[in-house]
Amino acid sequence: MTNKRIIRLSDLSGDQKKKVANLERRLLLKSGLSIGAMSLLSGCNLQDGDAVDEALWRMSRWNDKVQSWLFNGHRLAPTYSKSDITKPFPFNAFYPEYNIPEIDTDTYSLTVSGEVSAKTVWKLDDLIRFNQRSQITRLICIEGWSAVGEWAGIPLREFLVHAGADIKSKYVEFRCADNYYCSLDMASALHPQTVLATGFNGESLSPEYGAPLRLRVPTKLGFKNAKHITDIIVTNKNPGGYWEDQGYNWFSGI
């Protein structure tokens, strides 16, 4: 049987400490995964990059399952008053602000496909005709900042039902005009505060915040809130996500 050795932070070199910090950031484990938990990686050390990554991926997937078990589709994220709104609200993306995609709202369309009764295409005017609901909620970024904003949009549950989606499917994927992509478990997609936002702080959604259509999920970390959405795919296969495929925790509930 392989002996297990407890790895202490003081035992690591500077470069190894940096690796650990990066791995912990990628995992985002609410359960508090730490160096002490590394002792569970039998026969593994921090220099065995492939072995560590494989083990940490398994832990991250396990964490996804735990978070999904704990998720309550009826528990609401905190809401705030207009006086709490953050001004200016920060811009955040995986590219600089000058690379925001230019989308012609007159020709914009949203395609819904996958596990649906029929593939459909929606114009922006079609989406705006839906009953728009507003919420003032906090967006929490993985980078350590948060901001409160007022979002108006279509409850995703209502839209999926109207579009003929099979809401017994497991996942909803979002693809975007800026080549970003992410996905939600169906329970999170059906949460009453999950919306397809077309408005922000009392005005039409602007390009820097995801126009013409973005996902707003107050029960998730910020990178799950896809912007400039062009495609929604209902599926039973986990589609991953831009950051999730690079090691970030997939469920990322808060």
C-alpha positions as CSV (number, residue, x, y, z in Angstrom):
1,M,0.0,0.0,0.0
2,T,1.3,3.5,-0.9
3,N,2.2,5.6,2.1
4,K,0.5,9.0,2.4
5,R,2.5,12.0,3.2
6,I,1.0,15.3,4.5
7,I,2.2,18.2,2.4
8,R,2.7,21.4,4.4
9,L,2.9,24.8,2.8
10,S,6.3,25.4,4.4
11,D,7.6,22.3,2.6
12,L,7.1,23.9,-0.8
13,S,9.4,26.0,-2.9
14,G,8.3,29.4,-4.1
15,D,7.4,28.0,-7.5
16,Q,5.3,25.2,-6.0
17,K,3.5,27.7,-3.8
18,K,2.5,29.6,-6.9
19,K,1.2,26.4,-8.5
20,V,-0.9,25.7,-5.5
21,A,-2.4,29.2,-5.4
22,N,-3.3,28.8,-9.1
23,L,-4.8,25.4,-8.6
24,E,-6.9,26.5,-5.6
25,R,-8.2,29.5,-7.6
26,R,-9.1,27.3,-10.4
27,L,-11.0,24.8,-8.2
28,L,-13.1,27.4,-6.4
29,L,-14.1,24.7,-3.9
30,K,-16.5,26.0,-1.3
31,S,-15.6,23.0,0.8
32,G,-12.2,24.5,1.6
33,L,-9.8,22.3,-0.3
34,S,-6.3,23.0,1.0
35,I,-2.8,21.7,1.1
36,G,-3.8,19.4,3.9
37,A,-6.3,17.7,1.6
38,M,-3.5,17.1,-0.8
39,S,-2.5,14.2,1.4
40,L,-5.5,12.4,-0.2
41,L,-3.5,12.3,-3.4
42,S,-1.8,9.0,-2.7
43,G,1.7,8.7,-4.1
44,C,1.4,12.1,-5.8
45,N,3.6,15.2,-5.4
46,L,3.2,18.7,-6.7
47,Q,5.9,18.2,-9.3
48,D,3.9,15.5,-11.0
49,G,1.8,18.0,-13.0
50,D,-0.3,15.5,-15.0
51,A,-1.1,13.4,-11.9
52,V,-2.0,16.5,-9.8
53,D,-4.2,18.0,-12.6
54,E,-6.0,14.7,-13.0
55,A,-6.7,14.3,-9.3
56,L,-7.8,18.0,-9.0
57,W,-10.1,17.6,-12.0
58,R,-11.7,14.7,-10.2
59,M,-12.1,16.7,-7.0
60,S,-13.6,19.6,-9.0
61,R,-16.1,17.3,-10.6
62,W,-17.0,15.9,-7.2
63,N,-17.4,19.5,-6.0
64,D,-19.8,20.1,-8.8
65,K,-21.9,17.2,-7.7
66,V,-21.9,18.3,-4.1
67,Q,-23.0,21.9,-5.0
68,S,-25.7,20.6,-7.2
69,W,-27.0,18.4,-4.4
70,L,-27.0,21.4,-2.0
71,F,-28.6,23.8,-4.6
72,N,-32.1,24.9,-3.7
73,G,-34.1,26.1,-6.7
74,H,-36.4,28.1,-4.4
75,R,-33.8,29.9,-2.4
76,L,-33.3,33.4,-3.7
77,A,-30.1,35.4,-3.9
78,P,-30.2,38.7,-1.9
79,T,-31.8,41.7,-3.6
80,Y,-31.0,45.4,-3.0
81,S,-32.4,48.9,-3.3
82,K,-31.7,51.4,-6.0
83,S,-29.5,53.3,-3.6
84,D,-27.2,50.3,-3.4
85,I,-26.4,50.2,-7.2
86,T,-22.7,50.4,-8.0
87,K,-21.8,53.4,-10.1
88,P,-19.9,53.1,-12.3
89,F,-20.6,49.4,-12.8
90,P,-17.3,47.7,-13.8
91,F,-16.7,46.3,-17.3
92,N,-15.3,42.8,-17.2
93,A,-14.5,40.3,-20.0
94,F,-11.7,38.0,-21.2
95,Y,-10.6,40.9,-23.6
96,P,-10.2,44.6,-23.3
97,E,-13.2,47.0,-23.7
98,Y,-12.1,48.1,-27.2
99,N,-12.8,44.5,-28.4
100,I,-16.4,44.5,-27.5
101,P,-18.3,42.9,-30.5
102,E,-20.3,45.3,-32.6
103,I,-23.8,43.8,-33.1
104,D,-26.5,45.3,-35.3
105,T,-29.7,45.0,-33.3
106,D,-31.8,45.3,-36.4
107,T,-30.3,42.1,-37.8
108,Y,-29.6,40.3,-34.5
109,S,-31.1,36.9,-34.0
110,L,-31.2,34.3,-31.2
111,T,-31.3,30.6,-32.2
112,V,-32.7,28.0,-29.8
113,S,-32.0,24.4,-30.6
114,G,-31.2,21.0,-29.2
115,E,-33.8,19.3,-27.0
116,V,-36.6,21.5,-28.2
117,S,-39.8,20.7,-30.0
118,A,-38.5,22.7,-33.0
119,K,-35.5,24.9,-33.7
120,T,-36.5,28.5,-33.5
121,V,-35.0,31.9,-34.3
122,W,-35.9,35.0,-32.3
123,K,-35.4,38.7,-33.2
124,L,-34.6,41.2,-30.5
125,D,-38.1,42.8,-30.9
126,D,-39.6,39.3,-30.2
127,L,-37.6,39.0,-27.0
128,I,-38.5,42.5,-25.8
129,R,-42.2,41.8,-26.2
130,F,-42.0,39.2,-23.4
131,N,-43.0,40.3,-20.0
132,Q,-39.8,41.9,-18.7
133,R,-39.0,41.6,-15.0
134,S,-36.4,43.6,-13.1
135,Q,-34.1,42.7,-10.2
136,I,-31.4,44.5,-8.3
137,T,-28.8,41.9,-7.5
138,R,-25.1,41.6,-6.9
139,L,-22.7,40.2,-9.5
140,I,-19.7,38.5,-7.8
141,C,-16.6,38.1,-9.8
142,I,-14.0,35.3,-9.3
143,E,-11.3,38.1,-9.3
144,G,-12.5,39.3,-5.9
145,W,-14.8,42.3,-6.7
146,S,-18.6,42.6,-6.7
147,A,-21.1,45.1,-7.9
148,V,-24.8,45.7,-7.6
149,G,-26.9,46.5,-10.7
150,E,-30.5,46.5,-11.8
151,W,-31.2,44.0,-14.6
152,A,-34.4,43.7,-16.6
153,G,-35.2,40.7,-18.7
154,I,-37.2,37.5,-19.4
155,P,-37.2,34.7,-16.8
156,L,-35.3,32.0,-18.5
157,R,-37.8,29.4,-17.3
158,E,-40.6,31.1,-19.1
159,F,-38.6,31.6,-22.3
160,L,-37.5,27.9,-22.4
161,V,-41.1,26.7,-21.9
162,H,-42.3,29.1,-24.6
163,A,-39.6,28.0,-27.0
164,G,-40.7,24.3,-26.6
165,A,-37.6,23.2,-24.6
166,D,-37.6,19.9,-22.8
167,I,-36.9,21.2,-19.3
168,K,-36.3,17.7,-18.1
169,S,-33.0,17.9,-20.0
170,K,-29.8,18.3,-17.9
171,Y,-28.1,21.4,-19.3
172,V,-28.5,24.7,-21.1
173,E,-25.6,26.0,-23.2
174,F,-25.0,29.6,-24.3
175,R,-22.9,30.6,-27.2
176,C,-22.0,34.2,-27.8
177,A,-20.9,36.7,-30.5
178,D,-17.6,37.2,-28.8
179,N,-16.8,33.4,-29.0
180,Y,-17.5,33.0,-25.3
181,Y,-19.5,30.0,-24.2
182,C,-20.8,28.6,-20.9
183,S,-23.5,26.3,-19.6
184,L,-25.9,25.9,-16.7
185,D,-27.4,22.9,-15.0
186,M,-31.2,22.9,-15.7
187,A,-32.1,23.5,-12.1
188,S,-30.1,26.7,-12.1
189,A,-31.5,27.7,-15.5
190,L,-35.0,27.3,-14.1
191,H,-34.3,29.3,-11.0
192,P,-36.8,32.3,-10.7
193,Q,-34.0,34.9,-10.7
194,T,-32.2,33.5,-13.8
195,V,-33.1,35.9,-16.7
196,L,-32.2,36.7,-20.2
197,A,-31.4,40.4,-19.7
198,T,-32.2,43.1,-22.3
199,G,-32.1,46.1,-19.9
200,F,-29.6,47.4,-17.3
201,N,-30.1,50.2,-14.7
202,G,-33.4,51.4,-16.3
203,E,-32.1,51.6,-19.8
204,S,-31.6,49.2,-22.8
205,L,-28.6,46.9,-22.2
206,S,-25.5,48.6,-23.6
207,P,-22.6,46.8,-25.4
208,E,-20.2,46.8,-22.5
209,Y,-22.6,44.9,-20.4
210,G,-23.6,42.3,-22.9
211,A,-26.1,43.8,-25.5
212,P,-28.3,42.9,-27.0
213,L,-28.9,39.8,-24.7
214,R,-27.0,38.5,-21.7
215,L,-27.5,35.9,-19.1
216,R,-28.0,37.1,-15.5
217,V,-27.7,34.4,-12.9
218,P,-27.5,35.8,-9.3
219,T,-26.9,32.4,-7.9
220,K,-23.6,31.9,-9.9
221,L,-20.2,33.6,-10.1
222,G,-19.8,36.3,-12.7
223,F,-18.2,34.2,-15.4
224,K,-21.4,32.1,-15.7
225,N,-23.2,35.3,-16.8
226,A,-22.6,35.0,-20.6
227,K,-22.9,38.2,-22.7
228,H,-23.9,38.9,-26.3
229,I,-25.8,35.6,-26.5
230,T,-26.6,34.3,-30.0
231,D,-27.4,30.6,-29.4
232,I,-29.1,28.6,-26.7
233,I,-28.8,24.9,-26.9
234,V,-30.8,22.5,-24.6
235,T,-28.8,19.3,-24.2
236,N,-28.2,16.2,-22.0
237,K,-24.4,16.4,-22.5
238,N,-22.4,18.8,-20.4
239,P,-21.1,21.4,-22.8
240,G,-18.5,22.8,-20.4
241,G,-17.5,26.5,-20.8
242,Y,-14.8,28.9,-21.8
243,W,-13.2,29.1,-18.3
244,E,-14.5,25.8,-17.0
245,D,-12.6,24.0,-19.8
246,Q,-9.4,25.7,-18.4
247,G,-10.0,24.4,-14.9
248,Y,-12.5,26.7,-13.2
249,N,-15.2,24.9,-11.2
250,W,-18.2,24.2,-13.5
251,F,-21.1,24.6,-11.1
252,S,-19.7,27.8,-9.5
253,G,-22.7,28.5,-7.3
254,I,-22.6,31.1,-4.6
